């Protein structure tokens, strides 16, 4: 029942499509004292023409009669077992009847009768990465001593390691990057503005979590290994044979050993994992499919067959070797990256990215300079033109912050698995440099916060002072005021994850236990603080962190020491993939929605800036007789500071009319001195000082007749 459930669960997973072919994938020995060694066995069945192709080779210490036993396991359960005699008429295999002394080889093809071909279930050609194995044992006909044991996996060319899926994931991350850049450009460097969630950092960090899920030293179901390889690019691992050949040459000249650790060696090696599965598996056939293949192998004798003994006409590639791998080594070598080349690969990829960014910024700078010489220059680009070097520095710092966790992982892995002294030196220098950069910014931000607290009583200037915001915002721009410090535990979190995963390589239980503690502590911190400045940011990051915790719990199920059944592991693996794939799809949808909203809405920072400029312009143009200066006009205050300024224009004192005639009409002057002082007072009361003149009482106020009502002219 569980096996059927495993098969049905694959219906929700995207797969790479292939032809209706079943074939073996690699061969490994399961008997250390074998007297018959099988170097290679390739069996392929093509459903379209019902043709079985057979190619095998091996060596035997002596000529001997044998019996064969074939067993098939699917998801850890035995689904098929059969013993047969290679010399029997119905299952005769001439190359094994008897097994000759020395080397032997056989190659041929045979059409399978319809009665056998119809027994192969269609599901065997469609399920991706089915976890099953076939084991063939040869025993002496006299005494039953085991002479040889080989294991092989059979795939149908279908896998969830879809070639287009890494490009799709990279497109999602690129869209998040463009959206973050567009949001930053529309904010115009406005202090306190933040990127919409999910941001590029959040999306790329989640992809890194998916990739590192496949780096533990545990017995993964094949489907999980295939899934996690789709996101290897987020950790800097890209398959590039030319680059690997250059790194091999560098290692060889600096103390490295290329005998069993080079891209050329990997191309001729079958990787075998702890659970017996081999690299490149995508699926294996079930009981009836293998039964039909065995009948086909028995029929090969009567069709197009080539055989040889004594080392002649060996049709196989005997140089093909096998290598037992696990953990980080198994992950990177499946990408055709030798384990000793891992750090240098990431270093060179990062160097190419940084160089490309710097060249792009400098090229844009040259274009702007040419533009400025030819004519008018956009005011919005003036800041970039003057401070382009600061943009490059911030970009490099942002990359360091983004990759710090995986960089720690690869540097420690280089220390423990590398063989080149130069690569180890570069790993130490770069890890020290990156750590020093982050410590420097942490100290600087802490010092700025202390200064602002002394001067202003709080750290709100981190979000309000434009120069401070531009310098340090990459560390705390998405956090609320008061939670700026959360970037410090975030850096510690990334460093701890890399250390535990790399230092614990080869010890799956230690790795998963340590990572579970780290992820759980970060989840608790986020639940307690809710630090992001938007509700969507809090919810999205909480969901991402929850998925990280669940992913580590699923990986814990794969730990060999716990002894959990293979069917349970496979179901857990499918659940893990479903959860991670669903969240990836949700993030893509949210990015699309944010893009539409960002492009359609009016930039709030620009709107507020325009309103403030209009208000200041209106205040500067006021005249005493301007209708906008009416006391009956209701102002639209934008800030407390502007309100204080406007209050001076809105008095509630009795209205005093403007006097253009001589003061003599209101009564006789008492002295010549009084006349001169009144004239001086009138000269000082210019139209721009109307607010102050109202506060000075007229010396003739008591003599005026008639007086106006006291409530006339009051502000409403």
Beta strands, then each sheet from edge to edge (+ up, - down):
strand 1: 21-29
strand 2: 36-46
strand 3: 51-60
strand 4: 66-74
strand 5: 77-84
strand 6: 102-111
strand 7: 132-140
strand 8: 146-155
strand 9: 269-272
strand 10: 304-309
strand 11: 321-324
sheet 1: 5+ 4- 7+ 8- 1+ 2- 3+ 6- 10+
sheet 2: 9+ 11+
end
